[in-house]
Amino acid sequence: MKKGNVFTRALTLTLAGSMLLTGCGGGSKTTETKAAQEAVDSDGRKMEGNLYTEGLPIVKEQETFTIAVIGHPLAKGTYEDKPCVIQAEKDTNIKIKWMEIPSTGWQEKINVMFASGELPDAIATGITDSSIVKNLPQLVPVGDYIDKYAPHVAETYNKYPDLKTMLKQDDGKIYSFMTNSQTSRNDSTSGVLFINKQWLDNLGLPVPATVDEYYAAL
């Protein structure tokens, strides 16, 4: 049941429901007409199985997916508590069970999952290229679904074709998504920057809102 689901089934905002598709088999014209009617919900939205092909919610009957993610040691609360997650579940009608794994034991746990075949529906972060290559039989080529079910991802890949080239494995298929922002190293920094508000108040300075204001404050 789990085999072939990693990286696809629970990507609710980009490729949600891709594994929920149901095919319409051949048959009489009556059967084909009935299938076509069943592919349109009462509100007029097109469906494939339990999946709405456009708009929100993504699925009609609530689905539950498990996603493995690295748990940050300094994080307050769990993923279930994050406002963005709560809102996403509400909008999509997809319930996410987050498998938060400490960063110190992440790679070992992932290796055990692949070795045992006991995999979550998706792995959000922290998978190396070598892990993907060694475990291709257990992964679904998500690239086969992008054009139809992830238009925003497809638009990005079409605009920046090098991304697709970077993601393709030796068999020419894509098994994962880009997860980092695309920016020049000169335009980004790691971590969170802070400024002492009390220090600014003591000097009668406003909180800088631009680089020039920050420079002036310093």
Accessible surface in RSA format (square Angstrom, percent):
REM  Atomic radii and reference values for relative SASA: ProtOr
REM  Chains: A
REM  Algorithm: Lee & Richards
REM  Probe-radius: 1.40
REM  Slices: 20
REM RES _ NUM      All-atoms   Total-Side   Main-Chain    Non-polar    All polar
REM                ABS   REL    ABS   REL    ABS   REL    ABS   REL    ABS   REL
RES MET A   1   195.99 101.5 136.60  90.4  59.39 141.4 116.34  98.9  79.64 105.5
RES LYS A   2    75.72  36.9  73.74  45.2   1.97   4.7  49.52  44.6  26.20  27.9
RES LYS A   3   149.62  73.0 127.84  78.4  21.78  51.9  75.14  67.6  74.48  79.3
RES GLY A   4    13.97  17.2   0.00   N/A  13.97  17.2  13.97  38.4   0.00   0.0
RES ASN A   5     8.37   5.8   8.37   8.1   0.00   0.0   0.00   0.0   8.37   8.1
RES VAL A   6     0.00   0.0   0.00   0.0   0.00   0.0   0.00   0.0   0.00   0.0
RES PHE A   7    13.26   6.6  13.04   8.1   0.22   0.6  13.26   8.0   0.00   0.0
RES THR A   8     0.00   0.0   0.00   0.0   0.00   0.0   0.00   0.0   0.00   0.0
RES ARG A   9    35.78  15.0  35.34  18.0   0.44   1.1   4.03   5.5  31.75  19.2
RES ALA A  10     1.38   1.3   0.00   0.0   1.38   3.1   0.00   0.0   1.38   3.7
RES LEU A  11    37.24  20.7  33.01  23.6   4.24  10.6  37.24  26.2   0.00   0.0
RES THR A  12    14.08  10.0  11.72  11.9   2.36   5.6   0.74   1.0  13.34  20.2
RES LEU A  13   131.94  73.5  98.39  70.4  33.55  84.3 101.79  71.5  30.15  81.1
RES THR A  14    54.25  38.6  45.43  46.1   8.82  21.0  47.29  63.5   6.96  10.5
RES LEU A  15     0.00   0.0   0.00   0.0   0.00   0.0   0.00   0.0   0.00   0.0
RES ALA A  16     8.64   7.9   0.43   0.7   8.21  18.7   0.43   0.6   8.21  21.8
RES GLY A  17     0.43   0.5   0.00   N/A   0.43   0.5   0.43   1.2   0.00   0.0
RES SER A  18     2.12   1.8   0.00   0.0   2.12   4.9   0.00   0.0   2.12   3.0
RES MET A  19    70.34  36.4  43.80  29.0  26.54  63.2  46.34  39.4  24.00  31.8
RES LEU A  20    24.39  13.6  15.49  11.1   8.91  22.4  20.28  14.2   4.11  11.1
RES LEU A  21    58.98  32.8  35.45  25.4  23.53  59.1  35.49  24.9  23.49  63.2
RES THR A  22    87.12  62.0  70.36  71.3  16.76  39.9  63.21  84.9  23.91  36.1
RES GLY A  23    81.23 100.2   0.00   N/A  81.23 100.2  41.85 114.8  39.38  88.2
RES CYS A  24    99.51  75.3  61.31  68.4  38.20  89.8  28.63  72.5  70.88  76.4
RES GLY A  25    61.88  76.3   0.00   N/A  61.88  76.3  39.68 108.9  22.20  49.7
RES GLY A  26    76.76  94.7   0.00   N/A  76.76  94.7  37.53 103.0  39.23  87.9
RES GLY A  27    51.38  63.4   0.00   N/A  51.38  63.4  27.60  75.7  23.79  53.3
RES SER A  28    66.00  55.8  48.91  65.3  17.09  39.4  52.77 112.4  13.23  18.5
RES LYS A  29   170.07  83.0 160.73  98.6   9.34  22.2 104.15  93.7  65.92  70.2
RES THR A  30   106.92  76.0 100.95 102.3   5.97  14.2  69.98  94.0  36.94  55.8
RES THR A  31    71.82  51.1  68.21  69.1   3.61   8.6  46.59  62.6  25.23  38.1
RES GLU A  32    91.87  52.7  83.64  63.3   8.22  19.6  30.83  59.6  61.04  49.8
RES THR A  33    68.44  48.7  63.39  64.3   5.05  12.0  50.99  68.5  17.45  26.4
RES LYS A  34   124.70  60.8 123.15  75.6   1.55   3.7  66.82  60.1  57.87  61.6
RES ALA A  35    24.83  22.8  19.96  30.8   4.87  11.1  21.98  31.0   2.85   7.5
RES ALA A  36    62.04  57.0  48.84  75.4  13.20  30.0  57.08  80.4   4.96  13.1
RES GLN A  37   123.13  68.9 107.27  78.4  15.86  37.8  43.32  92.2  79.81  60.5
RES GLU A  38   118.63  68.1  90.18  68.2  28.45  67.7  47.27  91.4  71.36  58.3
RES ALA A  39    35.64  32.8  31.00  47.8   4.64  10.6  35.22  49.6   0.41   1.1
RES VAL A  40    71.26  46.9  57.05  51.6  14.21  34.2  57.05  49.6  14.21  38.5
RES ASP A  41    17.92  12.6   8.88   8.8   9.04  21.4   4.39  10.3  13.53  13.5
RES SER A  42   119.23 100.7  71.30  95.2  47.92 110.4  59.37 126.4  59.86  83.9
RES ASP A  43    92.11  64.5  54.02  53.8  38.09  90.1  45.88 108.0  46.23  46.1
RES GLY A  44    49.78  61.4   0.00   N/A  49.78  61.4  27.41  75.2  22.36  50.1
RES ARG A  45    52.67  22.1  46.59  23.7   6.08  14.5  43.49  59.4   9.18   5.6
RES LYS A  46   145.90  71.2 140.56  86.2   5.34  12.7  82.96  74.7  62.94  67.0
RES MET A  47    15.45   8.0  11.68   7.7   3.77   9.0   5.02   4.3  10.43  13.8
RES GLU A  48    43.30  24.9  38.39  29.0   4.91  11.7  24.79  48.0  18.51  15.1
RES GLY A  49    40.14  49.5   0.00   N/A  40.14  49.5  18.97  52.1  21.18  47.4
RES ASN A  50    30.83  21.3  24.77  23.9   6.06  14.6  23.44  56.4   7.39   7.1
RES LEU A  51     3.65   2.0   3.65   2.6   0.00   0.0   3.65   2.6   0.00   0.0
RES TYR A  52    17.25   8.1  11.63   6.6   5.62  14.6   0.33   0.2  16.92  20.9
RES THR A  53    43.22  30.7  23.92  24.2  19.30  46.0  19.97  26.8  23.24  35.1
RES GLU A  54   141.75  81.4 130.76  98.9  10.98  26.2  51.73 100.1  90.01  73.5
RES GLY A  55    55.32  68.2   0.00   N/A  55.32  68.2  36.57 100.4  18.75  42.0
RES LEU A  56   105.49  58.8  79.15  56.6  26.34  66.2  79.32  55.7  26.18  70.4
RES PRO A  57    50.61  36.9  50.57  46.1   0.04   0.2  50.57  41.8   0.04   0.3
RES ILE A  58    20.58  11.7  20.58  15.3   0.00   0.0  20.58  14.8   0.00   0.0
RES VAL A  59     0.00   0.0   0.00   0.0   0.00   0.0   0.00   0.0   0.00   0.0
RES LYS A  60    98.54  48.1  81.20  49.8  17.34  41.3  45.00  40.5  53.54  57.0
RES GLU A  61   116.52  66.9 115.76  87.6   0.75   1.8  48.76  94.3  67.76  55.3
RES GLN A  62   112.80  63.1  83.11  60.7  29.69  70.7  19.78  42.1  93.02  70.6
RES GLU A  63    38.67  22.2  36.76  27.8   1.91   4.6   2.70   5.2  35.97  29.4
RES THR A  64    71.19  50.6  48.89  49.6  22.30  53.2  29.25  39.3  41.94  63.4
RES PHE A  65     1.19   0.6   0.79   0.5   0.40   1.0   1.19   0.7   0.00   0.0
RES THR A  66    24.13  17.2  24.13  24.5   0.00   0.0  11.28  15.2  12.85  19.4
RES ILE A  67     8.83   5.0   8.83   6.6   0.00   0.0   8.83   6.4   0.00   0.0
RES ALA A  68     0.00   0.0   0.00   0.0   0.00   0.0   0.00   0.0   0.00   0.0
RES VAL A  69     6.02   4.0   6.02   5.5   0.00   0.0   6.02   5.2   0.00   0.0
RES ILE A  70    54.29  30.9  47.99  35.8   6.30  15.2  47.99  34.6   6.30  17.1
RES GLY A  71    12.88  15.9   0.00   N/A  12.88  15.9   9.48  26.0   3.40   7.6
RES HIS A  72   112.51  61.5  99.69  69.3  12.83  32.8  69.07  71.2  43.44  50.5
RES PRO A  73   106.65  77.7  66.49  60.6  40.15 146.0  79.85  65.9  26.80 166.6
RES LEU A  74   148.08  82.5 127.20  91.0  20.87  52.5 131.66  92.5  16.41  44.2
RES ALA A  75    50.89  46.8  20.36  31.4  30.53  69.4  30.15  42.5  20.74  54.9
RES LYS A  76   200.50  97.8 170.97 104.9  29.52  70.3 118.05 106.3  82.45  87.8
RES GLY A  77    51.18  63.1   0.00   N/A  51.18  63.1  25.89  71.1  25.29  56.6
RES THR A  78    63.74  45.3  62.41  63.3   1.34   3.2  57.85  77.7   5.89   8.9
RES TYR A  79    50.91  23.8  50.81  28.9   0.10   0.3  23.57  17.7  27.34  33.7
RES GLU A  80    64.85  37.2  55.33  41.9   9.53  22.7  33.96  65.7  30.89  25.2
RES ASP A  81    88.45  62.0  72.63  72.3  15.82  37.4  26.28  61.8  62.17  62.0
RES LYS A  82    69.52  33.9  67.26  41.3   2.27   5.4  32.98  29.7  36.54  38.9
RES PRO A  83   109.41  79.7 102.59  93.5   6.82  24.8 106.05  87.6   3.36  20.9
RES CYS A  84    90.82  68.7  76.84  85.7  13.97  32.8  48.76 123.5  42.06  45.4
RES VAL A  85    13.76   9.1  11.46  10.4   2.29   5.5  13.76  12.0   0.00   0.0
RES ILE A  86    94.91  54.0  92.98  69.3   1.94   4.7  93.52  67.3   1.39   3.8
RES GLN A  87    90.23  50.5  89.30  65.3   0.93   2.2  39.36  83.8  50.87  38.6
RES ALA A  88    21.15  19.4  16.65  25.7   4.50  10.2  20.81  29.3   0.34   0.9
RES GLU A  89    30.60  17.6  26.55  20.1   4.05   9.6  10.63  20.6  19.97  16.3
RES LYS A  90   159.62  77.9 130.53  80.1  29.09  69.3  86.38  77.8  73.24  78.0
RES ASP A  91    52.58  36.8  44.69  44.5   7.89  18.7  10.21  24.0  42.37  42.3
RES THR A  92     1.17   0.8   1.17   1.2   0.00   0.0   0.29   0.4   0.88   1.3
RES ASN A  93    36.88  25.4  34.76  33.6   2.12   5.1   8.67  20.9  28.21  27.3
RES ILE A  94     0.43   0.2   0.00   0.0   0.43   1.0   0.04   0.0   0.38   1.0
RES LYS A  95    78.41  38.3  78.29  48.0   0.12   0.3  46.34  41.7  32.07  34.2
RES ILE A  96     8.95   5.1   8.51   6.3   0.44   1.1   8.51   6.1   0.44   1.2
RES LYS A  97   118.90  58.0 117.08  71.8   1.82   4.3  63.01  56.7  55.89  59.5
RES TRP A  98    48.73  19.6  27.08  13.1  21.64  50.8  27.56  14.7  21.17  34.3
RES MET A  99    65.44  33.9  58.82  38.9   6.62  15.8  64.50  54.8   0.93   1.2
RES GLU A 100    63.93  36.7  36.01  27.2  27.92  66.5  18.72  36.2  45.21  36.9
RES ILE A 101    11.17   6.4  10.85   8.1   0.32   0.8  11.17   8.0   0.00   0.0
RES PRO A 102    86.35  62.9  83.15  75.8   3.20  11.6  85.99  71.0   0.36   2.2
RES SER A 103    57.68  48.7  39.34  52.5  18.35  42.3  26.38  56.2  31.30  43.8
RES THR A 104   139.12  98.9  98.43  99.8  40.69  97.0  87.26 117.2  51.86  78.4
RES GLY A 105    26.42  32.6   0.00   N/A  26.42  32.6  23.96  65.8   2.46   5.5
RES TRP A 106    12.68   5.1  12.34   6.0   0.34   0.8  12.34   6.6   0.34   0.6
RES GLN A 107    73.86  41.3  70.83  51.8   3.03   7.2  55.85 118.9  18.01  13.7
RES GLU A 108   126.47  72.6 120.36  91.1   6.11  14.6  42.69  82.6  83.77  68.4
RES LYS A 109    93.31  45.5  90.57  55.6   2.75   6.5  38.82  34.9  54.49  58.0
RES ILE A 110     0.27   0.2   0.27   0.2   0.00   0.0   0.27   0.2   0.00   0.0
RES ASN A 111    73.94  51.0  67.80  65.5   6.14  14.8  26.26  63.2  47.68  46.1
RES VAL A 112    82.34  54.2  80.03  72.4   2.31   5.6  82.26  71.5   0.09   0.2
RES MET A 113     8.19   4.2   7.42   4.9   0.77   1.8   8.19   7.0   0.00   0.0
RES PHE A 114    11.80   5.9   6.73   4.2   5.07  13.2   6.88   4.2   4.92  14.1
RES ALA A 115    94.57  87.0  49.81  76.9  44.76 101.8  62.75  88.4  31.82  84.3
RES SER A 116    66.90  56.5  30.98  41.3  35.92  82.7  40.00  85.2  26.90  37.7
RES GLY A 117    32.07  39.6   0.00   N/A  32.07  39.6  20.06  55.0  12.01  26.9
RES GLU A 118   128.36  73.7 119.57  90.5   8.79  20.9  46.52  90.0  81.84  66.8
RES LEU A 119     5.08   2.8   0.46   0.3   4.62  11.6   1.79   1.3   3.28   8.8
RES PRO A 120     2.80   2.0   0.15   0.1   2.65   9.6   2.80   2.3   0.00   0.0
RES ASP A 121     5.10   3.6   5.10   5.1   0.00   0.0   0.00   0.0   5.10   5.1
RES ALA A 122     0.07   0.1   0.07   0.1   0.00   0.0   0.07   0.1   0.00   0.0
RES ILE A 123     4.35   2.5   0.00   0.0   4.35  10.5   0.00   0.0   4.35  11.8
RES ALA A 124    30.95  28.5  19.67  30.4  11.28  25.7  22.48  31.7   8.48  22.5
RES THR A 125    55.16  39.2  49.09  49.8   6.07  14.5  53.85  72.3   1.32   2.0
RES GLY A 126    36.28  44.7   0.00   N/A  36.28  44.7  22.62  62.1  13.66  30.6
RES ILE A 127    32.00  18.2   5.54   4.1  26.46  63.8   6.62   4.8  25.38  68.9
RES THR A 128    67.53  48.0  60.67  61.5   6.87  16.4  65.27  87.7   2.26   3.4
RES ASP A 129   107.04  75.0 102.00 101.5   5.04  11.9  29.56  69.6  77.48  77.3
RES SER A 130    65.78  55.6  57.65  76.9   8.13  18.7  45.61  97.1  20.17  28.3
RES SER A 131     5.73   4.8   5.66   7.5   0.07   0.2   1.01   2.2   4.72   6.6
RES ILE A 132     6.11   3.5   6.08   4.5   0.03   0.1   6.11   4.4   0.00   0.0
RES VAL A 133    78.64  51.7  68.57  62.1  10.07  24.3  68.57  59.6  10.07  27.3
RES LYS A 134   153.05  74.7 121.55  74.6  31.50  75.0  76.27  68.6  76.79  81.8
RES ASN A 135    21.18  14.6  19.95  19.3   1.22   2.9   1.22   2.9  19.95  19.3
RES LEU A 136    38.40  21.4  34.00  24.3   4.40  11.1  34.67  24.4   3.72  10.0
RES PRO A 137   102.25  74.5  77.01  70.2  25.24  91.8  90.32  74.6  11.93  74.2
RES GLN A 138    32.76  18.3  32.76  23.9   0.00   0.0  14.11  30.0  18.65  14.1
RES LEU A 139     9.34   5.2   0.10   0.1   9.24  23.2   0.10   0.1   9.24  24.9
RES VAL A 140    13.14   8.6  13.00  11.8   0.14   0.3  13.14  11.4   0.00   0.0
RES PRO A 141    30.09  21.9  30.09  27.4   0.00   0.0  30.09  24.8   0.00   0.0
RES VAL A 142     0.00   0.0   0.00   0.0   0.00   0.0   0.00   0.0   0.00   0.0
RES GLY A 143    26.16  32.3   0.00   N/A  26.16  32.3   7.51  20.6  18.65  41.8
RES ASP A 144    92.09  64.5  55.24  55.0  36.85  87.1  26.95  63.4  65.14  65.0
RES TYR A 145    52.23  24.4  51.69  29.4   0.53   1.4  20.17  15.2  32.06  39.5
RES ILE A 146     8.60   4.9   8.60   6.4   0.00   0.0   8.60   6.2   0.00   0.0
RES ASP A 147   112.84  79.0  91.44  91.0  21.41  50.6  37.51  88.3  75.34  75.1
RES LYS A 148   130.76  63.8 105.39  64.7  25.37  60.4  74.72  67.3  56.04  59.7
RES TYR A 149    28.32  13.2   9.69   5.5  18.63  48.5  11.91   8.9  16.41  20.2
RES ALA A 150     2.66   2.4   0.07   0.1   2.60   5.9   2.66   3.8   0.00   0.0
RES PRO A 151    82.28  60.0  76.42  69.7   5.86  21.3  77.90  64.3   4.38  27.2
RES HIS A 152   144.27  78.8 140.26  97.5   4.01  10.3 101.03 104.1  43.24  50.3
RES VAL A 153    20.37  13.4  17.26  15.6   3.11   7.5  20.30  17.6   0.07   0.2
RES ALA A 154     9.92   9.1   8.51  13.1   1.42   3.2   9.92  14.0   0.00   0.0
RES GLU A 155   116.48  66.9 110.11  83.3   6.36  15.1  43.30  83.8  73.17  59.7
RES THR A 156    58.48  41.6  55.69  56.5   2.79   6.6  31.20  41.9  27.27  41.2
RES TYR A 157     8.76   4.1   8.55   4.9   0.20   0.5   6.74   5.1   2.02   2.5
RES ASN A 158   101.27  69.8  75.86  73.3  25.41  61.2  28.21  67.9  73.06  70.6
RES LYS A 159   145.82  71.1 118.55  72.7  27.27  64.9  76.61  69.0  69.21  73.7
RES TYR A 160    83.96  39.2  81.30  46.3   2.66   6.9  53.68  40.3  30.27  37.3
RES PRO A 161    81.78  59.6  80.55  73.4   1.23   4.5  80.55  66.5   1.23   7.6
RES ASP A 162   104.40  73.1 104.28 103.8   0.11   0.3  26.75  63.0  77.64  77.4
RES LEU A 163    13.65   7.6  13.65   9.8   0.00   0.0  13.65   9.6   0.00   0.0
RES LYS A 164    66.31  32.3  66.31  40.7   0.00   0.0  24.15  21.7  42.16  44.9
RES THR A 165    97.40  69.3  87.03  88.2  10.37  24.7  62.73  84.3  34.67  52.4
RES MET A 166   131.46  68.1  96.26  63.7  35.20  83.8  87.60  74.5  43.86  58.1
RES LEU A 167    18.27  10.2  15.64  11.2   2.63   6.6  18.00  12.6   0.27   0.7
RES LYS A 168   103.61  50.5  85.75  52.6  17.85  42.5  30.43  27.4  73.18  78.0
RES GLN A 169    28.44  15.9  18.57  13.6   9.88  23.5   3.94   8.4  24.50  18.6
RES ASP A 170   155.04 108.6 115.80 115.3  39.24  92.8  44.44 104.6 110.60 110.3
RES ASP A 171    75.90  53.2  40.69  40.5  35.22  83.3  44.56 104.9  31.34  31.3
RES GLY A 172    43.17  53.2   0.00   N/A  43.17  53.2  26.96  74.0  16.21  36.3
RES LYS A 173    85.71  41.8  81.65  50.1   4.06   9.7  52.32  47.1  33.40  35.6
RES ILE A 174     7.74   4.4   6.34   4.7   1.40   3.4   6.34   4.6   1.40   3.8
RES TYR A 175    13.30   6.2  12.96   7.4   0.34   0.9   1.49   1.1  11.81  14.6
RES SER A 176    15.07  12.7  15.07  20.1   0.00   0.0   8.02  17.1   7.05   9.9
RES PHE A 177    30.98  15.5  19.62  12.1  11.37  29.6  19.62  11.9  11.37  32.5
RES MET A 178    72.79  37.7  49.73  32.9  23.06  54.9  44.51  37.8  28.28  37.5
RES THR A 179    94.57  67.3  54.61  55.4  39.96  95.2  42.14  56.6  52.44  79.3
RES ASN A 180   126.92  87.5 107.27 103.7  19.65  47.3  27.70  66.7  99.21  95.9
RES SER A 181    97.64  82.5  66.08  88.2  31.56  72.7  53.25 113.4  44.39  62.2
RES GLN A 182   113.30  63.4  76.48  55.9  36.82  87.7  47.58 101.3  65.73  49.9
RES THR A 183    69.78  49.6  34.72  35.2  35.06  83.6  36.06  48.4  33.72  51.0
RES SER A 184    56.30  47.6  39.85  53.2  16.46  37.9  37.99  80.9  18.31  25.7
RES ARG A 185   222.23  93.3 204.59 104.3  17.64  42.0  78.31 107.0 143.92  87.2
RES ASN A 186   144.26  99.5 108.52 104.9  35.74  86.1  28.90  69.6 115.36 111.5
RES ASP A 187   111.83  78.3  74.60  74.3  37.23  88.0  26.25  61.8  85.58  85.3
RES SER A 188    62.80  53.1  35.98  48.0  26.82  61.8  28.40  60.5  34.40  48.2
RES THR A 189    97.22  69.1  64.97  65.9  32.25  76.8  52.43  70.4  44.79  67.7
RES SER A 190   104.86  88.6  81.76 109.1  23.10  53.2  53.44 113.8  51.43  72.0
RES GLY A 191    68.00  83.9   0.00   N/A  68.00  83.9  39.06 107.2  28.93  64.8
RES VAL A 192   115.83  76.2  93.38  84.5  22.45  54.1  96.64  84.0  19.19  52.0
RES LEU A 193   144.82  80.7 118.61  84.9  26.22  65.9 120.39  84.5  24.44  65.8
RES PHE A 194   179.68  89.9 139.84  86.6  39.84 103.7 146.51  88.8  33.17  94.9
RES ILE A 195    61.40  34.9  37.06  27.6  24.34  58.7  42.43  30.6  18.96  51.5
RES ASN A 196    94.53  65.2  80.06  77.4  14.47  34.9  30.02  72.2  64.52  62.4
RES LYS A 197   110.94  54.1 107.06  65.7   3.88   9.2  78.45  70.6  32.50  34.6
RES GLN A 198   109.62  61.3 106.40  77.8   3.22   7.7  46.28  98.5  63.34  48.0
RES TRP A 199   100.04  40.1  97.82  47.3   2.23   5.2  76.35  40.7  23.69  38.4
RES LEU A 200     0.08   0.0   0.08   0.1   0.00   0.0   0.08   0.1   0.00   0.0
RES ASP A 201    73.04  51.2  50.89  50.7  22.15  52.4  23.95  56.4  49.09  49.0
RES ASN A 202   109.36  75.4  72.57  70.1  36.78  88.6  26.88  64.7  82.48  79.7
RES LEU A 203   100.11  55.8  72.95  52.2  27.16  68.3  77.94  54.7  22.17  59.7
RES GLY A 204    66.64  82.2   0.00   N/A  66.64  82.2  36.94 101.4  29.70  66.5
RES LEU A 205    59.01  32.9  50.61  36.2   8.39  21.1  51.75  36.3   7.26  19.5
RES PRO A 206   103.94  75.8  89.88  81.9  14.06  51.1 101.65  83.9   2.29  14.2
RES VAL A 207    78.53  51.7  63.93  57.9  14.61  35.2  63.93  55.5  14.61  39.6
RES PRO A 208    25.88  18.9   6.60   6.0  19.28  70.1   7.55   6.2  18.33 113.9
RES ALA A 209    88.75  81.6  49.98  77.1  38.77  88.2  60.19  84.8  28.56  75.7
RES THR A 210    74.02  52.6  61.53  62.4  12.49  29.8  69.02  92.7   5.01   7.6
RES VAL A 211   125.85  82.8 119.43 108.1   6.42  15.5 121.54 105.6   4.31  11.7
RES ASP A 212   114.82  80.4 108.50 108.0   6.31  14.9  31.00  73.0  83.82  83.6
RES GLU A 213    81.98  47.1  75.48  57.1   6.50  15.5  35.74  69.1  46.25  37.8
RES TYR A 214   104.99  49.0 104.99  59.7   0.00   0.0  66.79  50.2  38.20  47.1
RES TYR A 215   174.98  81.7 168.11  95.7   6.86  17.9 120.85  90.8  54.13  66.7
RES ALA A 216    84.84  78.0  49.90  77.0  34.94  79.5  59.13  83.3  25.71  68.1
RES ALA A 217    15.00  13.8   3.52   5.4  11.48  26.1   5.55   7.8   9.45  25.0
RES LEU A 218   132.58  73.8  75.70  54.2  56.88 143.0  89.20  62.6  43.37 116.7
END  Absolute sums over single chains surface
CHAIN  1 A    14472.8      11206.4       3266.4       8347.1       6125.6
END  Absolute sums over all chains
TOTAL         14472.8      11206.4       3266.4       8347.1       6125.6
